[in-house]
Amino acid sequence: MILAHKIALDPNDRPETYFRKAAGTARFAYNWALAEWQRQYAVWKADPTGSNPSDPALCKQLNAIKGDPFPWMLEITKNAPQMAIMYLGRAFKNWFAGIAEYLTFKKKGRHDSLALTNDQVTVKGHKVHIPNLGSVRMHESLRFVGKVLDGTISWTADHWFLSVTVEMPDPPSIRRENQAVVGVDLGISALATLSTGEKIGGPQAYAAAQKDLRRLSQQFSRQLEAAKVRAGLEPGQPIPKGMHLAWSKHMVKTQRRRARLHARVANIRADALHQLTTDLVEQFDVIAIEDLNVAGMLKNHRLARAMADMSFGEFRRQLESKAAQRGKTVVVVNRWYPSSKICSACGYKMPKMPLAVREWTCPQCQTHHDRDINAAIHVRIVAESSVRSSSPVSA
Ligand SMILES: [Zn+2]
């Protein structure tokens, strides 16, 4: 089982400069190798007696010439360009296999990153050690214990992050009697509702950050309109193709704050999801969730915002990997099962259940339901019956 953990770094000046240089070198190597690959491929197509381009050959080629036209490459661990070219080879393979888009050249800035092999990344407590550079502080320690496969240092918004992939032994599968089963309803009003009646809300910091984000977006739109007017355009008029609109200092500042806040919102959400999935696998043996067709539901506009916010796909991925680590079971209930329409007490099926209805009373047994708790109980009931039917019969 391979897991990844992304941790924020606290680099001071020296690592910061090194990361920038190394990420620049990795980007340069990638772009150089992509251009060279395309050139060699065209030659090979015209005359297939020669050799097809490959990432090891390109690595060797760049290594042989780098000191002369590109002396600045010598300042950086050779791992950085090597890994970049290896990833290029992998991306080409995916493209040939038809599972990825054609490759494009990397631009400076937003997604700067540098990948390192496991011998270049030593994680100990709250520090990561990188040869030629030294130790860099991490915001938290590595969550998984196992063999480190590789590490990627990347720039997001205004922070450097280290993402470490770790290989862990697969845990034995345990099946106990009297397993604690919980049904989970992922929701719009709460992050999750459990069949135990517990509601887990999204963090308050998240709502506050979202509000700030909306305010900054509005502020940016106003500043953009003002810049357009200064450039002689009508208010609301789209920027003509090819025209370069000069950004004011205020716009640059707003945009930077917005990027920082976006990253913060993403971090809060990620933390809340990790907390929820960890709690679930620690408390219960069997966790039942609905198989929500996320892509399909995102087409439904009313749900889209809330769905995207709650990262359901990521929720399921985390839950499954954490359950696997602890020998717990995740049961995925068929997505077409109308769990919110069926009374969990008597099985009566309501003909209609609009999303706006948060509470209802069953016309058959008079049980009063909270919509989400009822749905969560239903998911649990369906999961219990499927776990029972798949358990070995004991004598
Ligand atoms: Zn009922």
Residues whose N, C-alpha, C, O or C-beta is under 5 A from the ligand:
A	BS01	ZN	C343 A345 C346 G347 Y348 C362 Q364 C365 Q366 T367
